[in-house]
Amino acid sequence: MKKQGRGFSLAAMSLRLLCTIHFQAILLLFIALLHAKIPTIFAGSSTSTFSYFGGNETDHQALLAFKKQITHDPENILSSWNESLHFCKWEGVTCGHKHRRVIVLDLSSRGLVGSLSPFIGNLSFIRVIQLYNNTIGGQIVDEVGRLLRLRGLALSINSFQGKIPANLSHCSKLKHLAVVKNSLLGSIPKELASLSKLEFLLVGKNNLTGGIPPFIGNLSSLQVFSAAYNALGGHIPDALGQLRSLNSLWLMSNELSGLIPPSLYNLSSLVTLSFPRNDLSGSLPADLFLTLPHLQWFQIYQNKFTGPLPVSLSNASELSWLEANENNFTGKLSVNFGGLQHLEWLFIHGNNLGSGDDDEMNFFQSLANCSSLQKLDLEMNQFEGTLPNVLGNFSTQLTFFAIDQNLIFGEIPSGIGNLVNLNNLFMDGNKFTGIIPSDVGNLQKLQRFSLSNNRLSGRLPITLGNLSLLNELSLNNNKLQGTIPSSIEKCQNLLLLDLSQNNLNGTIPKQLFAISMLSIGLNLAQNFFVGSLPSEVGKLVHLAMLNLSDNKLSGKIPSSLGSCTSLEYLYVEGNLFQGEIPTSLSSLRGIQVMDLSRNNFSSQIPNFLEKLSLKNLNLSFNDFQGKVPTKGVFANASTISVVGNNRLCGGISELMLPSCLTKKERLSLALTIVISVACVLIVVATVSFFLFYWHKNIRKDESSGSTLRKSLLKVSYQMLLKATDGFSLTNLIGAGSFGSVYKGILGEDGSIVAVKVLNLQRQGALRSFISECDALKNIRHRNLVKIITSCSSVDFQGNDFKALVYEFMPNGSLEKWLHMDLETDTEQAKIQNLNLLQRTNIAIDVACALNYLHHHCPVLVVHCDLKPSNILFDYDMTAHVGDFGLAKLLSELTIPKQSSSIGIRGTIGYTPPEYGLGSEVSTKGDVYSYGILLLEMITGKRPTDHMFEGGFSLHRYASMALPNCVMEIVDSKLLNNVDEVIDNHNFSPTNRKEECLISMVKVGVACSVDLPQERWDISKAISELHLVRDILLGSRS
């Protein structure tokens, strides 16, 4: 939207300025002609009014013929053209004093409609014809070529068609020819080469073809040549370099190619040089602005120029406009702009300027001296560095500043608030950090403001409410926190507000919905907003797009939403909304896309949705029930999604839903259920009776068996020494912070176990042993590594010996499966890439283990060191969480002033940020580690990867990719595995896989946010991952 608006503005302004120059030139020429050549031009006006015309009846009849061809005269100008007045007194007609013949016909900008009479060729004394800015059509009649005294012909901004008459060459005294903005065809006639006195040749804004004829270079008097907005094509002829009097050359939008002829750079009289929107290439000469010292306008945007911008630009002291944007310029901007006191527009965006040098941004210092600067556009380059504080000293005339989509980092200078006349400010797509300066509130003329796609944090400044003229505010994809300030209500001219992809929280303020002008869109997606959607949303009657997706909003959709009758796009997916779809939404007659997925909506799907103009409707993963409609949007399986609603039936056959039961079938089913339940109760009662007596008889045997098992669990140092073959290196399967793990064969039955031997010389090892024993002695879960026994003894040298014996996990750790180098580790060559379904199962297994530890075991446990090397796999590739050496029992956290000798708990990269600040361990810390682990499983990147530095983290890497760029960060091994996806007729395997990956990344990001209170509970993560697995298995259809 920003680019379109800006491009339109530039084009309109260029055309407007072009036309202005043309008309000014015409008027100047005519005034000169009138005053220098015909000083008694108005003498005929003193003649008394009578019916005798005198003069020449030929002119009289020619004018009447002209009038006859005019079919519409809205200003009634030609009403004076009657027999009561001498034709020299007719409006728009000027005659010579002596011969009383017509010498000027000026009916410009009168709204006339019609065509040009061939009798105009009879005005043989005429010198100037001005008919520009009307709607005169047809052809430019050949008879104009008979006007041998003609000096100026101005027919611009009309509807003339056909070709430029070749016999205009007979008008040998012609100095000014303007036919801009018509519908003329063909080429520029070669016959015009004879017009040696031509000073202004203006043929722009037509449909001319055939190239720029070289004969133009022979028009030695030519001062202005404009052929802009045609389709001339070809090259710029070198002959134009012969035009020593040329001061303006306009060739915009002409499909020109090749190089600019070097001879043009020697035309020292040039004031305007305009070649934009062509296919020109090559580099600019270093001395360009030395050989063209008077250049005021230089336009070359949207071409293919390369190389650096000339250093001689520093000498362009008369330059007002420089537009070199959208080319392929490269290198450092080594220009001193300090001497360019007349510079108003500097547009160099859309290039590859930038060097990465430390002094990259030094050119900003000299820009502060450009006291006339109004527009500065540097966007879409490779400028890198911090934005200098001197920005606050820029010209207060500056109305437009864009530096978006570069590599700028650091904080936004607070002095930016001094640029009080800014109405457009674009700084998005950089690496800005820190807060939004409060002095942006001083920019009270600001209309469009974008800081999106940066790394800004902190709260939204209250001073945003001072920007009462603001139309568009985009702050999306940052790390902004806190609530939306109520002062936003003062921005009553807002058309677009985008705060999506931040860490904003709290409720959505009602004041936001008092901005009745909101029309383009309101986007609050991917934040942490809670509470209900205020009923005041109905005040946004002009709103076209509302996006509240992926928050924590709850309650019912307010019926007042139906008052937003301009709504075209509605996104509320990924929240906690419940209840029915309000019937008031039937008023949304213009709605095209509606996404209500991943909520708790229930009841039946309302039939009114069939009648809306929906192109896409997503109702998936809710609790809708009953019959699915079949008309409207529901008639096409590609435009509707209802997966994850297990109580739906009917619909079109492509949805593969069960048939809906009739009333008789429902009664039969209910009776069957009642009988079945009764039978089950009888069976259960019978079985319970027999089990009671059986249990009574075997209690004694069980007691003796229990004693036997206890004896088997007692192991000594000698037994473990023998089981591990003397703790040999061949049996070493891993080493950790506080000890080593060996594979062993224990007992007479040859059970394979894992023996963790503590290195008691290591500080904290004894505490680790005690923590692990305390944590594991009373917990049992299928996804926790099972501890068999422990050993606390002395070795043969009398040293303390402590070990833990675990169930053996034959398939190694998640660390090896994710980061195995098959070329260097031949022992693990059997390991294959984990596909998406396997990774999803692992993620669910680990989450279930944490859920048990946090919520369901006898004494709640915080693991404190969740990472891939602590996730182990059994024979069936079921994941088990192990290594509880750093675990903490939650009951211990109530003991005051408890200290720990272990230091910061966990492993770098997986440890939550609050632990480093001294906060107590909590279940939220485990959730953070889990989020990082999940992102590592999806991206294949460790959180300690070299790319994650300078504040850039795995969490941020994943967050910035949501939702549209997730496939770009996914582990490449996953992209080659589509075999785990089963077609279910609703999604292609690729689309379904992408949807699942996006969901998993969202879970990882939501679990690993910096603020503990904003992280998901692990139970919510489990629910989301179960939905992902259901999609992969095809059970959600």
N, C-alpha and C positions, 0 to 999 in steps of 0.2 A: 504494500500500500504506500509506503514511504517513497519507494523508488518510482512508482507510477506517478504519484503526485508531483515529485520533483522533476521527472522527465517532462511531464506535461507543462509544468511551469517554465522550464527552460525553452522548450519548443515555442510556446506561446510568446514568451518574451523576445526570443530571437526574431520571430516573424514580425511581431509588433514593432520592434526596433528597426528591422529591415524596412518595413513599410513606411515608418516615420521618416527615415532617412530619404527614402525615395520621394515622398511627398514634399518634404522640406526642400529637396533639391529642385523639384519641379517648380515650386512656388518662387524660389530664389531666381531660377532662370527666367520665369515669366515676368517677375518684377523688373529684372534687369532689362528684358526685352522691351517692356512697356515704357520704362523710363528713359532708356538710352536711345531707342529707335523711334518712338512715336510719342513725343511730348505733348501733342495735341489730341491725344486719343479720345478724350471725352468731349471734344468740342461740339460734336453733334448733339449733345444733350441740351444745348441752348436754343435749338430750333423750336419754333412754336408748333403746337400739335395741330396738324390738319391732315386731311386724307391724301394729300400729294406726297408721295414718298421721295421723289428725287432719287439720287444715287442710281443704283443698278437694280433693275427688276429681276435680273438673274439671281442675285443674292436673296431677294425677297422670296422668289419661288422655291429656291433651294431650302430656305429655312422652313417654309410651309411644308415641303416634302419631308423634312426631318421630323416636324411635329406630327405629321400623319402616321409615321412609323412608331411613335410612342403610344403604347396601349394602356399605360397606367401612369398617372401623374399625381401621387398622393398629396403633394404640397401645392398642387394647382399652380405650379410655376408657369406653365405654358398658357395660362388664361390671358396673360398680357399680350400674347402673340395674336393680335387681331387687327382689323383694319382701322381701328380708332387711333392707333399709335404708329408712328414711323418705326420700321423694323429695327432701326438703330437704337430705339428706346426699349425694345423687348428685353425682358429680364434674361441675363446671361449673355447678351450680345453686345459687343463693343465694335464701333466703326471708326475708320479714319476720318479726320476732319475735312480734308480736301476732297477726296474722291468719294467719301461716304459709302465705302465698301466695308464689308465685315472683315475684321482682322483678328478678333478673339471670340471663341464660343466656349463659355465656361458654365457648364451645368453639373459640376461635380457634386457628389453627396446629396442628390435631390430625390433619391428613391425611384428614379425613372425605370420603367420596364418597357421593353420593345426591342427594336433592331435598328441598325444603322442604314439610313437611306443612301443609295448610290448618288443622289443629287448633291450630297455633301462635296463631291468632287467639283461642283460648279462654283464653290466659294474660292475663287482663284486668288483673292488677295489675303486669304486667312493665314495667319502666322502661328496661332496657338489654338489647339483643340483640347479642352479639358473635360472629360466625361467620366473620370474615375469615381469609383464607389457608387455604382448604380447596378441595375440588373439588365443591362443591354446585351442582347445575345445575337445569334447568327454569326455570319462571317464579318471580318474586317474587310470592307468592300475594296476592290482593286482601284476604284475611282479616287481613293485617298492619294494614290501615287501621282495624280495630276496636280496636286497642290504644291507647286514649285516654290512658293514662298514660305512653306511650312517650316517652322523652327522647333515647335514642341508638340508632341502627340502623346497625350496621357489617357490611356484606356484601361488602367489597372482596376482590379476588383470589380469585374463584370462577369458576363457569361459568354464571352466570345468563343467561337469554335473555329475549326478549320485551321489553316496554316497562316503564318505571318506573310502578308503579301510581299512577293519578291519585288514588285514595281515601286515599293517604298524607296528603292534606290534612286528613283528619279527626283526625290525630294532632297536635292543636293545641299540645301541649307539647314537640314534637320540637325539639331543639336541634342534633342532630348526625345528618346523613344521609350515609353513605359507601357508594358502590357502585362504587368504582374497579376497573378491570381485570376486567371481565366481558365479556359479548357482548350487551349491551343495545342495543335499536334504538329508532327513533322519536325524538321530540323531548322536551325537558324539559317535563313537564306544566304547563300554565298554572295548574292548580288549586293548585299548591304556593305560589301567591302568598299564600295565607291563613296560611302558617306564619310568623307574625310573630316568633316566638322563635328561629327558625333562626339558628345561629351558624356552623355548618360545613356547606357544601354541596359534596360531593366526588363528581363524576360522571365523572372522567377515564378514559381508556383503555377506551372502549367504541366503539360505532358510531352514536352519536347524530347526528342531523341537525336541520335546521329552524332554525338560527340561535340566537343567545343571546337568550332572551326578555327584553324590556324590564322585565317585572315583577320581575326579580331586583333592580332598583334600589329596589324598595319593601320589600325584606327588611331593615329598618333595623337589625336586630341582627347582620347577617352580618359575620363576621370573616374567614373564609377561603372563597373560591370557586374551585374547580378544575374545569375542564372540558377539561383537556389531552388530546391524542391522541384526538380525535373527528373528525367531518367536519361540524361545525355550519354553516360557511360564513357568508356575509353580513358585516355590519359589527359593530363593537363598539358597543352602544347607549350613547348619551350618558347614559342614566338611571343607569348604574353609578357616575356621579360623585356620586350621592346617598348612597352607602354610607359614611357618615362613620366607621363603626367598622371598615371593611375594612382589614386589614393584609397580606393575601396574595391575589394574583390570578394564577391560572395558566391560560393559554389557548393553550399550545403546540400546534402541529400541528392546526389546525382549518380551514384553507382560508379564513381571515378576510382581508378586503381593506379598502381605504380607509384613512382616517386614524385615529390614536388620538384619541378625543374629548378636547378640551382640559380638560373637567371632571375627568378622571382625575388630571391633574397638580395638582389642588387637594386631593387626599386625603392630607393631611400625615401620616396615621397609617400609610401604606403602608410595609411592610418588604420585601415581595417583589412584583415586577412582572415577569411572564414571558409574552412573546408570540412566542417564536421559531417558525420554520418555518411562516410564514404568507405572505400576499401584501400585507402592510401597507406603506404608502408615506408620503411626506411627510418633513419634517425635524423634528428634536427642538428644543423651545424652549430658548433660551439659558439660561434660569433654572431648568431642570428640576430640578437637584439642590439648588436653594435652596428650591423649593416642596415638595420631597419630601426633607426633611432626614434622615429615619430610614431611608432606603432601604439595604438590605443586599444584596439580590439584584436585579440588573437584567439581564434576558435578552431580547434582540430579534434574535438572530442569524437568518440566512437569511430576510430580508425584502427590501424595496426602499426602505429609508430613504435619504435623500440629505442633502446639505449637510455642514457640519462637525460634529464631536463638540462638545457644549456646553462652553464654557469653565468653566461652573459646576461641571463635574466636579471641579474643584480643591477644591470645598467639600464633597464627598461624604465626610465624615469617618467615617461608619459603614459605608461600602460594603465588602463582602467579595468579591462576584463581579460582574464586568462582562463580558458577552458580547454584543458588537455586531458580531461577525464576519459576513462574507458578505452585506454590503449594498452600497450605492453611496456611502458616505461619502467626502467629498473634503476637500481643503485641508490646511492646516498643523495639526499636532497641538500646539496652544498650551495645553496643560494642565500645571499644576504638581501633580505627584502626591505631593509631599512631605508633605501633610497626611493622606494616606490610609493611616494606620497599620494598618488592619484589612484592607487589600486583599490577597486571596489569589490570585484569578484575574483576569487581564486578557487577554481575547481580542478583538482588533480586526482579525484577519486577513481577507483576501479582500475588501478595499475598494480605494479609490483614494486613500488618504491620502498626503499629501506635497505639497510646494510647490516643491522645488528650491532653496529659500533656503539661504544659507550656514549658518544656525543651525538647519537642519532637525532635527538630532539632539539639540538641547539638552534635550528632555524626558527624555532618559536620565539627566541629572544628578539630577533629582528622583526618578526611580524608585529610585535608590540608597537613598532614605530609607524606602521601603516595606518595613519590616522583616518583614512577614508574607507577602510575595510568594512564591507557590509555582509559579505557571504564568504565562508571558508569551508570547503568540503574536502576532507582528506580520507574519507572512508575507503574500505576495501583495498588497503595496501599492506605493507609488511613493516610499518613503523613499529619500533620496539623501544621501550623505555618508559620512564615515568613522565607524566604530564607536568611540565614546569609550572611553578607558581606564578610565573609572569603572565599566564593566561588571564589572570584577574586584571591585568593592565592593558588588555587589548582595547581597541577602539570601542567606545560606547555606541557607535553606529552599527556594530555587528548585530545582525538579525538572524543569521543562519550559521550554525557551527556543527559540523559532523566529523567525528573521528572514529566512527563505529567500524567494527570488523577489522581491527588491527591487532597488535600484540602489546598494547599498552598495559602496564601493571602499576601497582602502587595505589595510593589514595587519590581521590578526586580533590584538586586544590580548592580550598575553602573560598578563595577569592573569586570563584566562578560567579558568585552572587553579584559581582560588580557589573556584569554584562547585562545591564537592566533593559536593553532593547531587544534581547534575544526573543525570537518567536518560534525557532526550531532548534532543538538541542538533541543530537543523536550521539550516544557514547556506548552503544550496545556492542556485544560480541568482542569484548576485550578481556583483560584479566584484572580489572579493578578490584581492590580489596578495601577493607575499612567500611566506614559508614557513609550514608548519603549526607553531605554537608547540609546543615540546617539553613544556610544562607541561600539555598536554591529558592527559598521562599521570597527572595528579593526579585526574582525574575517574573514579574507580574504581567509581562506581555507574552509569556511563553504559551504557545499553542500546541506544539508537539514535543514530547519529552520521552526519550527512551534510554534506559540503563540496563536493558535485559541482557541475559547471557554473560554475566560477569560473576564475581565472587564476593559481592558486597554482603555485609552482615549488619547487625544492629537493627534498630527499630525504624519504622517509617517515620520521617520527621513530621511533627505536627504542622510545620510551616508549609507543607504541601497545600494546605487549605488556602494559602494566600494566592495560589495560581488560579485565579477566578476565570481566566480566559482559556484555560487548558482544554484542548479538544481530545488529545490522545496521550495517555500515560502508560508506558510499558516498562515494568520492573520485574518481569518474569525471569525465572531460572537464575536466581541468586540464592543467598543464604539468609535472607531477611527474616527477622524474628518479631515476636510480639504480636500485638493486635493492630487492626486497621484503625487509625485515629478517626475520631468522630468529625474532625475538622474537614475531612474529605467532602462533607456535605456542601462546603462552600464552592467546590469546583463544579458549578452548575452548568458549565458548557462542555463537560466531558461527553465525548461520543464513544470513546474506547478506553477501558481500564483493564489492564492485564497484570495480575499479581501472581500468576500461577508458578508452580515449581519453586516454592520457597519453604520456609519453616514457620509461617505465620500461624497463629493459633487464636484461641478464644472464640467467641461467637461472632457471627457476621453482623456488624452494626446496622441498625435500622436506618441510620442517617445515610448510608450508602444508597438506599433505594429512593432517597429524596432527589437524586440527580435525574430528573425526568428526561434530560436530553440524551442519556445513554442510548445509543442506537446501533453502533457497529458491533459492540460486544462487551460482555463482562465476563472475565476469565479469572476464577479463583481456584482452579484445579491444582491438585497435588500439593496441598498444604495440610494443616492439622486443625482446621476449623471444626468446632463442635456445636452441639445444640441444634435447634430446629431452623428451618429456613423461614425467616420472618414473613409474615403475610404482606408486609409492605412491598414485597417484590412485584406485586400487581400494579404498582405505579409506573413501572418501566414499560409503558405502552408502545414505545418506539424501538425496543430492543430486538435485534435480529439474532444474537447469539448469546446463550447463557451456558457457562461451563463451570460446574461445581464438583467435578469428578474427583475421586480419590481423596476425600477428606474423611471426617468422622461425624458428619451431619446425621441427625436422627429425626425421629418423629415422622409425621405425615407430610406429603407434599401439599402445601396450602392451596386451597381452591382458587385463591386470588391469582395464581399463576396463569389461569385462563384469561385474565385481562391483558396479558402481554400478547396482544393479537398480531404484532409484527414479527413474532418469534419464528425463526427458520431453523435454528439449530439448538437443541437442548441436550446437554450432557450432565447427568447426575450419577453416573456409574461409580461403583467402588465406595459407597457410603453405607449408612445403616438405616436408610429410609424404610418405612414399613407402611402397612395398610394398603388401601386400594389406590388405583390410578384415578385421580379426581375426574368426575364427569365434566367439570368446567374446561378441561383441556380440549374438549370438542370445539371450542371457540378458536383454536389455533389453526386457522384455515390455511395459513402459508407455511406450516411446519414441513421441513424436508427430512431432517435427521433427528431421531429421538433415541437416546441411549439411557436405559434405566437398569442396565445389567449390574450384577454383583451388589444387590441390596437385599432387603427382606420384604419386598412387596408380596402381597398375597391376594386372595380372592380370584375372581375370574378376569380374564383379559376382556376389557370392554369392547363392545362391537363398534363404538363410534370411531375407533382407530382405523377401521376399514375405509371410512369416508374422508379421512384427511389426505393431504397431498404428499404423504410420506414417501421418500425414496429409500430410506433405510430405517429399520426399527430393531433395536437390540433389547430383548427382555430376558436374556440368559441369566442363569444363576440367581433366581429368586424363588418364591414359593407359590407361583401362580398355579391354579388348578382349573379343571373343567375343560371345556371345548375351545380349541383354537379357531378363530375366524378363518375364512378362506377367501375373502374378497380384498380388493385394494392391495395394500402392501403385502398382505398375507398370501397373495396368490403367486408370489415368486420366492422360491427358497433362497435365492441369492440376496434378497433384500431384507430378510427377517431371520432373527436368531432367537430360539427359545430353549437352547440346551440348558441343562441344569435345573429344570423345573419338572420334577419327576411325577407330578400329579396331573400333567396335561394330557389331553387326548385329542383325537381328531386332526383337523388341519389338512393341508394338501399332502399327498402321498409322499412327496420328496422329503418331508420332515421325519418320516419313519416313526410316527407316534402311534400308540395303540388306539384302537377304535373306542369310541365312547360307548358306555353301556346304556341300554334302554332302561326305563323304569322297572320293567319286569325283571330284567337281568340284575339290576341293583338289589331288588328284594331277594332274589334267589341267592345272590352272593352273600348278603347279610345273614340269611338262614344258614348257609354253609359255614360261615365263620363261627356262628354261635355253637353249632354242633361240634365243630372241630375243637373249639376251646374247651367244651365240656369233656370231650374224649381225652384231651391232653391232661386236664386236671385229674381225671381218674387214673391215668397211667402214672402220673407223678406221685400220687398218693400211694399207689401200690408199690412202686419202686422204693419210695421212702421207707415204707414199712419193712421191706426185706433188708434194706441197707442198715436200718437201726439194729436189727438182730445180728447181722454179719459183723458190724463194727464192734458190737459188744463182745463177740467171741474172739476177735483177733487182737484186742487191746493189749493183752499180755505179750503176744508175740511181737507187736510193734514196739513195745517198750524195750525189749531186749535188742531188737534191731537198731533202735536209736543209739543205744550204748555202743554197738559195734561200729556205726558210722563215725561216732565221735572219736573212737580210737584210731580209725583210719586217717582222720584229719590231723593227727599229731605227727609232725615231722621234725627231724633233727637236722643239725648242720651236716652230719655225716650222710644222711639220706639225700639231701640236696646236692652235696658234693658228688655223690655217686650218680645221681640222676642226670647231672649236667656234664658228666665226664670230667670232673675237676674244674668246673667253670671254664671249659676250654673255649678258645676263640672260634672254633668251628661251630660251636653251639650258640655263639653270641648273635642275637637277632636285633639288638637295639641298645641305644644308650641315651640317657636323659640327664636332667639337671642334677639329680641326686643319686643316680645309680645306673646299673646295667641290667639288661634283661636277657636271660638265657632260655633256650629250648631244653626241656628235660623230659625224661621218661621215668615216671614215678609209679611205685606199687607193683604188686605181682601181676596185675592185669595190663601193665605196660601203657598206662594212660599218659598221653602227651600233654604237658603243661608248660606254662611260661613262668619262669622264676625271676622275680625282680630283686636283685641284691643291692641293698642300700650302701652307699659310700659314706660311712659315718664320719669320715674326716672332713667332709664338705659341710660348711655351716648351713644349718637349716634342714639337713637330711633327716635327723631324728624327728624334728617337728613334722616333716613331710610324712614319715612312717606313721606317726601317731595320728595325723590328720586323715591319712588314707584308711587306717584301721577304723577310726571313729566313723568315717563317712560310709564305709562299706559293710560294717558288721550287721546292720539291720535293714539294708536295702536290697531289693530284688526287682529286676526288670529285664525284659528280653533284649533291651538295647543298651544295657550296661555290661561291661566286662565282668564276668562272675569271678569273685575271689573264692578260692578253695580253702586256703588256710594261710597262716603266717608262722614265721619262725623267729623267736627271740632267744638267742643262745650265745655261745662263744665258739670261736674256731679253734683249731689245734694249737695255735700260738697263744691262746688265752685272750684274744681280742674280742670285743663285742661284735656280734653278728646278728643282723636283722634282715629278713627277707619276706616277701609276699609271693604266694603261689596263686596264679590265675589260670583260668581255662585258656587253652592255647587257641590263638586266632590264626589259622593257616594262610589266609589270603592277604596278610600284611596290612599296611596302613593306607589311609586315604592320601597321605602325602606322596607315597610312591605311585599310586594310581594316577594322580593328577600331574605329577611332574617327573615321571620316569623318562630317562633318556635311554631308549631301547638300544641305541648303538653302542653305548658305553657300559651298560649293566646287563650282561648276558644272563645273569641268574634270574632276572625278572623279565626276560624277553617274552615269557608266556603271557605277561600282562597286556591286555588289549585296552583300547580306548573305552572309557565309560560313555555309554550313550545317554541321551536325555532322560529316558525312563529310569535308568539305573541311578542317575544323579538325583532325580526327583525322589526315588525311594530312599536313597541315603539321607537326603535332606529331611525327609519325614522321620526316618529312624532317629536321627540325632535330635530333632525337635521333640520327639516323643520322650526321649531320655531326659531332656532338660525339663519338660513339662512334669514328668514324674518327680524329679529332684526338687523342683520349685513348689509343687502344689500337692503332691500325693504321698510322698514317703513319710515314714513316722516322724523323723526330724528333718525339716527342710534343709536342703544342701545347696550351696553355691559352688560350682566347679572351679571357677577362677582361672582355668587354663585350657579353654576349648580351642583346638587348632587341628589341622589335618593329620598331624603325626599322632594325635591322641584318639583318632577314629580308626578302629580296627574292624576287620571283616572275618566272619566265620566261613565255613565251607559253602554256605548258600549266599554269600555276599550280603548278609544282613549286617548292618553297621552296629557297632558297640562302642560306647564312650568309655574310655579308660583313663588311667593316670589321675588319681584324685589326691596327688601329693600336695597340691595347693588348696584343696577344697576347704570350705568354711561352713560350719553348721550355723544356721541362722539363729539358733538359740544363743550362740556365743556372742552375737552382736549386741545383746542386751547387757552384757557385762561392761561396766564403765571402765574407762582408761585402759582398755586391753591393748597391748602392744604386740607387734609381730616382728620377728627377726628376719623374715623372708624378704622384706622390702616391698617394692611395687609388685603386686601379684600378676602373674601371667607372662605372656610372651609379646615382645615388641611387634606391633602391627595388629595384634588381636586384642590388646588390652584397651579397655574404654578410656577415653580422655580424663574422666573424673578421677580415676585411680591415681593418675599422675599428679593430681591436685590435692591429694590427701583424703579423698572421700572414702567412706567405708565401702566394703564390697557389698554387692546386692545382686539380686536376680537380674536386674537390668544390665549389669555388667556382662553376665553370661549371654544375654540377648544380643548385646553389641558384638561380642565375639562370634556368635552364631551368624549374625548378619554379614560380617566380613568373610566368614568361612563360606557362606552361601554364594556371595559375589565371586569369591575365588573359584568355586566350583563351576560357575557359569562362564567367567572370563578367562580362566586358566592363568590368571596373574596373581602372584603373591602380593600381599599388602606392602611388602618391603621391596618390591620391584624398583629398579633405579628410576623409573619414570615418575614415581610418586615422591616428590620432594618439593620443598618450597611452599608447603601448605596444600599441595595437590595430592589427594588421597584416592584410594580405591573406591571409597564411598562416593566422592565427588565425581570421579571418572564415570561411575555407573549412573549417578543421578543426572549428569549432563546428557547422557545418551537416551534418557527416557523422554517420550515413549517411542519416537520415530527412528532413532539411530541405534537401537539395542543390537540389531544384527551386525553392526560394525564392531562391537566390542566383544561379541561372543567368541569363546574358545573355538579356534578353527577346526579342531577335531570334531566338535559337535555339528558343524555345518555339513560335514560329509556323511553324517549318520541320520538318515531319515527312515530307516527300517523299523524303528520302534513305534512309528505312528501308524495307527490303523484307521483306514478311511471309514467315515461314518456318514457320508453323503451331505453333511452340512458344511464341512470345511475341507479344502485341499490339505494334504499333509504338510506342505510348506507353510500355509497360512496358519494352520493349527499349531505347528511347532513355534512359529514366531509369536503367536499369542501367548503360548505357555512360557516362552523365554522372557517376554515382557513382564508377565505376572511374577515370575521368580525373581527377576531383578528388582521389581517393586517391593517384594517382600524383603530382599536383602537390604535395600536402601532404607526401608521403613524401620528395620531392626537396628541399623547402625548409625542413626542420627546422633549428633553430638550431645544433645540434651537428654538425660536419662528419662525424664518424665514424658518425653515425646516418642519414646520407642514403643513398638508394639509389645504386647504380652505374647509369650511364646505360643499360647493356645490359639491366638488369631493367626499366627504364621502357619500353624498346623492346618487350620481350616482352609486357608488359601492354597496350600500345597496339595491338600487332598483334592481340591477342585482341579488343579493342574493335572494331577495323576489321572483323575477321571476322564479328562479330555484326551489325554494320551492313550488311554485304554479304550476309548470309544464308548464308555458307559454313559457319558453325558451327550445325549443326542436328541 
